[in-house]
Amino acid sequence: MNLLNLPDYDISRVEQSARDYRVHATYKPEPDRCAHCGKQSLFGGKLYRHGSREQLLMDLPAHGKRVGVLLTRNRYRCQDCGKTFLQPIPDADERSQMTKRLAAYIGGQSIVRTFASVADDVGVDEKTVRNLFNEYIDRLDMETVFVTPDWLGIDEVHLLRKPRCVLTNVKDRTIIGVLEKRDKKSVVAHLSHMENNDLVEVVTMDMWRPYLDAVGLTMPKAAVVIDKFHVVRMANQCLEDVRKSFRAGLELKARRQLMHDRFVLLRREADLKPEQREKLESWAKVFPMLGEAHRVKEGFFRIYDHATRAEAEAAFVAWEKSIPHNLLMPFRPLLTAVYNWKSTIFNYFDHRATNAFTEALNGIAKNIERLGRGYSFKAIRAKMLYSKGLQKQIRPVRYGGDFAGKMVGCPVDGPKPILGTDVDALLRVLEQERPTDGESTR
């Protein structure tokens, strides 16, 4: 019974239980040199057998059962140096007491499954799975090359209750980096090591000064665009502050007149249903301040409807003048942000770049954390970057009628660069996954 499908192993017998196979085997190839002095038998070195020992190596599961190989290994003594050594097993990961193919399997599986379920599946302890996972991810980090996009997105995502920096390929909607910290030093270090970072034309980001400083140091030629959704969100927040402050001063009867006011006020006027529009108009008559605040919010949103930068800047000046005196204070945070980031905010009208799809990343983070309490940052990052089958590959570029499987600016030799993890595909996968009761953390 060739259960192992490894030609260099002689199998003497196979025992099985409900969950396991126990394979008794010997390894056939004999060493041709001493493991210590390196002298080959062909050049006068003399090796002779010096007993044997049994060793249990775990292997890939087979037929739904865990596989353990009880391997008899010869011991040899070298007459030249006098030292002994065990028969070398190239297929074995000696430190983890398993075959190399099982170690590789564990590394890949531990990205998409909890450590506990992988450990139970293959018959090793959870600590071993964790160690192999860490080694596997370290190797992927060294071997994987993400294509440096011409439009780079820098945003934040909340993982394990902390804001982390996430880097995206804006045009291809992929994740190309997740950093544990979002401070200037961490971002500069990552951007500095991106291949061909001088090819980046546009960088979209939120209003976080360390991002701007990091891009200025590493990609000085790139145009920085503050993502429009971060800006208009501030307009909504200003309106929300007005609404809360206004409601706090009303009696219960008046508050009841404003049922569902948050939903109606924050929604774009063009998206309101007829009954919602009527409700908004009636509120504006009874509560003029609330109606004015909604008008101011809508006026700011309409700035982004203009076709050119000059038109948008003129619209902003007109909008600022239209703000009633009693609403200047609630909308002060938005005005301050625009003046502090004016050039980068209005760069949007020159490039029309937005990082809006990264809002989905916070949903991804919540899904991942829900799937297993206690996930480490490294495990979550690995799932976001290296989930098998979710990477977008480089599209071939046509050269003189022929397709060459390479992209301008990417190295010809070495690992094949990829575009990153498809955000939409990752969301679909996570929506289908559910946590399993009793699975331990990772």
C-alpha positions, 0 to 999 in steps of 0.5 A: 500500500503506497499510502505516502506516494513517496518512492524513496520510502519502503512501507512495511505495514500500515495501521489505522484507527478511526482518525489516524493512519500509522505508517511503518517505513524505512528510508532507502537512500544511503548517505554518500558523505559524512554529515560532519566532515563532508568527506565523500565515500568515493574519495576514501571516506568510510561510513558504516552503520552504527545502529538505528532509531525510530522517529515519528514524522507527521505527513499530509492527511489522507482519506480524511485521516491524519498520517503519522510515519513511524520511520526507521532511520539508520545511524552512521559513524565516519571512520575519518572524524569518528562522529556519528549522524542519522541518515539524512531525510531531505523530505523531512522538516526536522525541527517540526518533526514532519514532512516538508510538504506537510509544513507547506500545507500547514502554512497555506491552510493557517491563513484561511483557517484557525490554528486550532482546526489545522492542528486537529486536522493534521495531528500536531499541536497548535503552537507548532501550527503558529510557528509554521504560520509565522515562518510561512508569512515571513517567507511570503513577505520576502518573496511576494512583490506587489506592483507599484501602482500609478495611483496609490491609496493610503487609508486607515482600517481599524484592526484589533481596536487600533487604526492601521495603515492600509495601502491600495492599488486604486485603479485595480481595487486591490490591497498591496500593504497593511502596516501595524502602525500608521505613524510617519516612520512606519509609512516612510519605511514601507514606501521607501522599499516599494519598487519603482516608487518614482512611477507613482503619479497620484496618492489618495489619502485622508487628512492624516499629516504623517501620510502627507509627510511620508509621501513628500519624503518618498514620492515628491513628484506624486500629486496628493489628493485628499479623498472626497469621501473623507471631506464630505463626511465632515459636512455630514458630521457638522450637520449631525452636531447641529441636529443633536444640539438642536434636539437636546433643547426640544421638549419630548413632543417636539422631538417626536415631530422629528422622528427619523430626522437623522436618516432624512437629513444626512441623505443626499437631497436628490436621493430622498423619496417624495414623502421624505422630501415633504417631511424635510420641507415641513421640518424646515418651516417649523425648525428653520435652523435645522433646514438651514443646516441641511441647506449648508450641508447640501451646498458643500456636497454640490461643490464636487459636482463641478467639472473643473478646479476653478469652478469648484474653488469659486463654488467653495468661496460662494458656499462659505459666504452663504453660511448663516452666522449662527451656523459658522461655529458648527461648520468651523471644523469643515472650514478649517480642514478645507483651508488647511488642506486646500491644495490637496483637496482641490487636486481631486478636480485635476485627477478625479482619484478617490479611495472610496472602495477602501471603506469596505476594508473596515467591513473586511476587518470586522468580518475577520475578527468575527471569525475568530476571537483573538486573531493576531494582527499578523494573522489578519494581515496575512488573510488580507494580503495572501488569501489563496486564489484572491490575488489579481495577476498582472495583465500581459502588455502587448509589445509589437503584436506579441504579448509579453507577460511583464509590466513596464517597471517590473523586474524581469527576474525573480518573483512574479509581481502581483497587483494585490488582493482583490477587495471585492473577492475577499469580501465575498469570501468572508461573507460566506465564512462563519466562526466555528464554536469552540475554535481557539484563538490565533 
